[in-house]
Amino acid sequence: MSSRITYAVSFLLAAGGFLWPFWPLSVLGIILSALTGRWIFAVFMGLLLDVAWSIPTGVWDTIYLPFTALAVVVALLRYFFADYFLDRSPTDTL
């Protein structure tokens, strides 16, 4: 999938989840962005959505960022498990 399409689709899903108060669409947009290797964009969208949905105040304001945490976790999962799921070697033919 090309970068332009990935950025557009993931941002549209995240924005759609915010405009219609349906947060699973936003989660899907962040996961799509992080799994395709655009982890900086995923973290940026996570921070933007956390601010838009209003970050909690008090003790939780520094550690409770659910969309950003999701972006970081999915990006780390992709980094550690990419060798198991993504085949980067050319296929062998007879």
N, C-alpha and C positions, 0 to 999 in steps of 0.2 A: 504494500500500500504506500502510495507516495506521501511525502511529508505534508503537502498542502491539504490533501484530503483528510489525513489523520488529525491535523490541527483543527480543521474546520468541523469535522464530525464530533470530535471530543469536546470542543468548545460549545457547539450547538447543543449537545446532550447536557453539558453542565449548566449552560444558560437556561435551557428549557426546564431543567429540574428546579432552577431557582425561580423562574417566572411563573410556572405552575408549581405551587408548593408541593412538589413531589421529589423528595431528596434522593430516591434511588436512581433517578436519571442523572443527577449530578455525580453520584458515586460511579455509575457506569461510564460517564465521560472521563473521570479521573483514572479509573482502572484501564480504560482503553488507551489513554495517553501514556500511562506508565508502562503498560505491557508492550507497547510498540517501541519503547526505548526513548521516548521523549519525557524523561523523568523531571527535568528542570521545568518544563511546561506544566507537568502534572502537579508539582509542588507549588508553582505559581498559582495555578487554578485552585488548588486546595486552600492556599492562604487567602485568595480573593473570596472564595466561598465562605470561609470561616469568618472573615470580616463582614461579608454580606448577611450571613445568618446571625450575626452578632456574637462575638466571642464572650464567654462568661467572665464575670469580674471576680475579684477576690483571689483566693489561693489558686483556683483552677485556671486563671488567665494565662499562666506560663506553661502549663502542661496539658491543657485540654483543648486541642485543636484537632477535631476528628477528621476533617477532610485532608488536612496536611499530613496527619499521622497515617492515614490510609495511603496517600500518595507515596510517602517514604517507605512504608511497609511493602507495597506492591512493587516499587522500584527495586528494593533490596531482594525481594523474592525472585524477580526477573533476573537480577544480576547473579544470584547464587544458583538458580536452577535453569539458566538458559542453556547450559551445556547438555542437560538431560532432555530438553524439549525441542530445542532448535537445532536442526541438522545443518551445519555450515560446511560440511564436506561434500564434494561433488559425488554424485551417484556413480556407482561402478556399473558398467555395462559389459556384456560379453561380446 
